[in-house]
């Protein structure tokens, strides 16, 4: 609580109490627990003394034996709280509680008496010295029994002091208060309802003490009560009547039943013992009971003919003399000592699987000489078989089919017929019948798969076994004999029987012809499986035969074209950089898969350090800068190899002309025709070299002389004459010199002028502007050709000068 709030309460209290000043005496009333510095009263005003007089008279305050709780403020002429006042510490239970002060003045001497009454506040809750009290009370305690409880203490007084008590719950006890001479109250707990340990052996109560303050304060104490047992419960049997049935042949010691009585008390009050109380009959001789556990057992011999039933009286008692009783009714059963006798009157050993439901298989006659239930007989068979037992009369039974039969599921049944009487224990007899199920053709052959795929490598031998189809028939004997038939169909207009055949007995599929993967890759046909039943049943299946490729085709070179009468050459300028694309070898393989994967290798070359072939793409490129020292004519032997096992290959000869001008090409390539039959087979050349080494030496001399003469004659034709040679570029020409990706950088067109009698030679040029290939025709000296088409420059020997375009 803040000082401002407390001050307002003090002023309010002062305003409520009347002030009196008689014979120099003033009385103030304030609440306890006011904060330090709180106003008690304006003493100057209440005494009628001027503030200046208080100062001049040196006013002083005396408290006597009381602590200095009040002080005088001479500047304002008021009394203030000097220390916090606790009424309970100052006065205890004394009322009223007041502080007596004296105020003196000098010159002249004056004496005033001031009384400050301290009013109680509800700042203390009632409390108990103990948190709990424990009682042990017998469940036999009488109504009205009293039990004294501890009283609570409250330091406050008046209405704020202890006002009352309450006890909860009040099911068994209520609270009684008695006034004492000293003004206190005696607190008693009074039993108002009998305790029952069997229902509740422990009680927890709460005693609450409350005061009259606002807000109301309270204190609590737990009251723990343990209920002590008393022999107030007699044993009680779980059943009043027990019924037992026992066979007359039961041996001694056989247990009939177990009786049980329950006593809700504890200790010796709850201990139960059992005994048989029959006296007029022989029950105590024939039967006995265990005193502790109530087990009733047979101690003599039973005879159904003498006594078909007994009544046993059993008593249960506790140590306190309380008892209870029950009876056991024992029914003696007659002994079932005769087995049923089964006689087969009519029997069928075999039955067709298409027999109708209800067909009779066997008829029995059953006899049992016992009486009543021991002579009543019932016959049955095991479950989960398609048969049923029927009763035709009291002692006659028949075995009939209950549902359709399926020989494929079960071709034979071993049926055990068991006839039992209703005795206890039941006696029975059994007989086993063997029944054969005859087959009916009711199942068509079924192939092992819904469809088949077979593989065969091409170039196979006719008559080769491709695959085997297999069908099974669930029937038996002739009905299950399967034959295989090739159904009529055609493959590419040809009967399928000219491709394959099927073995009627084994289902083996044979190839009739040799297959070629390049002509046919797969084909379908249907095979029918038919059984030998009457009528026959059949089913069919689709067979797909896939021809597997064999590496039986070598690669075929499409470019450059190898002609028998012409020589193809690729032109490479001497200014070609590294990686310059000379040409590309294009080849195909009609095989498939890895058999058609082609790789390119440079087998032989005039200068291996100048060219290389791309392994996968067949591109021929320069691997170094072309120099002037490189020979004009270069011959490359490229081998194209597939990836088959074993692999097949093809070779192609690529002639390359390293020159910057067309005349240089013409002069150098005249001798290319001399070795146009060059064979890439290295072994062949070695053998040939050994045989004709001397001939080669002479031939080399002739070739050198011929080349010199040829160059001299060419220089006279092309340069010594006044016939100009003008290069011509077609309109669609694309210069690829910078990129290095073309076969030849330029397509050269020349205008050639020759006399009509220049060695009677023809000069022919093709008109395709996109081809970079120079072809030398060996049939006429100095003749140039193209692959696609030819044009004659000089149509007639005697014609004037004409222009030809390349």
Steps between C-alpha positions, in 0.01 A plus 500: 500500500641840402562785747244723325230235535583443866492874564155529356384216725645676806329825414176309444530332838571831668193649332284219633607529861403804711781708647478628852720758688397504863748608760780494245439143375471381134410146380587369152401168341713353217527154337806283548763446235499868384809592303775715640420873476123451489294780667352421844337842572544879499593538866542878486152550369341238728666650810427856391868588504665717237781337303729786602431420865613143440825627364552764763395269786740231387224245479614147589329162498541219755397142433591337828566128473358488146736495209518817303226423249371864481696820437412874512557723204530849657524670162150384400355434843405141419562150638656247256563122506867449571514118481256240357262387777402130539205483736551127574864560601411808702190385689444129425139407576445810720231738387484784453862556397625860545818712520507766782710809417577824687584833337664781703562866422724755681463866579240452628499134581202316361420124506278312259398131489457324161355149463543315167278194467632225266216332310539134395523399129430149371862423421526160667327179381390229745763224530547156655812378676484172304441442131310178567346285775477121477231279658454118507130427542335157504224440248289387797510849659151613609315797364578813702857408585702822550857578400666825611673705233773760538386862529624772265670827602441850350714795620241750386224613741139593477324425180836428336566220748402132479129467430420138410593149374381268222570129429478341154390257383213441741396150385601324826585782743369843597658778703397601854627820672482560878568840665766497773528725805797683353288597200656241265314217334552128530496330159365143483446256209183293559424167316162526332513195268646152555839433350547203268857389448400268218353794309767759591796429721636856506340846527658840433324805650586870497442728805479867399519797747377844374505856642250788449722741317453643156636335300445187706811295584515130588733217601466123449611174660470144359326235707611146394282213632599130471199267540576192708336165416228327709349156447179634356488289181409134474644277223289504182509224234533616141217256411221358707474184286777323309415236241746229406474206261740210543534161335433197714839361403686807628802393714557600860655839540310645203420867565132581465499871567652782701274707725604846606379732776617861545534684835548875469675528837875502556738272681348220701157657454528427128647146511245244374492123559276243320324183622233247385196497735308196363419250780212272389654355179833368381611829338785558753633157405485543122603866483753715681582872503824686564449726803719780367436521124150344470595233245239219494643164393381140465607275789282191431343310209197615302226274370240651269256215562510558881500879508468706184553826691625649832458823700806618692446769767807717555550755781747790503596666833748769612694514829237726648231234475308651205390242238336448163391184312443368146424169338653303215272292279695209350351323200646156428510413127461158356808350335506489122670164434379407145642630173276561196515225232520608130380267222543593129192396306583646156822650363630666177874487429514753214297803395526735202614856565191637319259319733206707617470641848328259742628179337502217759840339554451268802220392741576408867315332785614602853411318827574598869358272780532775770190678626388860498772742398761228505308326220433806286742499205598773255728441196720762334796534264795738493443852375618658173406209276211510248293232680222503756352250750122470498273317744247290310342344811582448870784256442577550128735759345604577141810670358415734207682761289452852633650700209657450158808279483824590330741215428778753429470631856467159663509173306437286807331542835565302816180574690496418869148457640485539879191401699488622864245454772398774741648336808746674729766429409377433147591169338542480125580269211631590155544348155705631205368486142720544191321668210657548156397798282493412129619764251290707254662714230410835657836679488661649192880501470658810659830643380763581760509858374248736348744571218848393398801676357773300330835615366703355214820624347488567127670269250376205701495148371155389373344256744658668805292485821392852594281462804263267682143585594346302781134457591357293783161335527363440848297202380621142508615238254372555144322819600834648607700398189598827329581549132647820352381643169636797305204723407482624143622857451735690273812710547551766234265308273683172551342212699647476848559128441783598264671672793445266797353162591369363831549151635153360575617298800769713664405857399853564371506778239750447215625748241410388149729745326809707568406851616660825393472782753535759226187363328277417798552594862208327672169328428202362691301178478259304718532147635194299605511240775226236472427211737389146407158513664167457328410760404853645509572830680768742388667837568752704308790731569690763303869441433723785392829407336767769499791467259828600659755674288830335410800688381478368149536824305819703474484878502429668164684820414273763349760773472748543353373301202743241375477479119688265281583748227551825685711624785348720771717758675433749782666842470674648807664845476848538642368773724270252686521529878504224759160326515411585142218272376627324191202274439273259682478127443135399502415133546196297603441148629166335426530299821349633821602568856866478583554317172430835330719712729782617273846623586751659265875450512786622283671186379763644272595848391771666293568725799344380826613813676280719281152342519276326752157332477222551756430167669123550511419750222754408228614860455849537351675804643850641502689454823769756422555801280546418131845608375658541161706188560195278508446293186222609271347158475401322819340160515305394810366152561208512746355182648136502610426231761172403670459388863375147427650175625693423295528846350485576127672784324540685171779722374493811292784691336485877526727696269587848622663772293699755698519801272394861474438506121313278264784468243722363774240238570482400134875465473535286812201273461574350157694221664216425743353283230804283508425367844118523503490129564682553829404232747474572870593151588842545654595133478422492132725799435785351693484175306462689174794723587726200552405359157532814290761709682710531190198595290408776743842654479476529122144624523603777740754624252240501224250683718752771595588558137132498404414757767776733383383472141137543605572817700694644212215432258241637741694820549503550128126436468381706800759780522705523185191545288296817516198318632386650830374296793243700696357373829121527522283485817139389468229729638422268795862451601567530873857570609592274785869568511476664841302230661690201382192286494453438127647225290671750272505872562403603148316355208711591205351567157748545218476632149742299293596577145684245295578458135313253295805282449637481856571129502136427414407502868162575656447716806176430679367666817196437717259778565437436878626803686492337841744211436871549590610174336735479210472187285774400255389288207781266406347424162608834357799710592430826688125438536321621820161365613236557767286232675155631424505605131738585220516768238726499200704815462608418151208336327687464173867470427492770241283747682634841603592580858221430750450567870429220754391565862596289797 
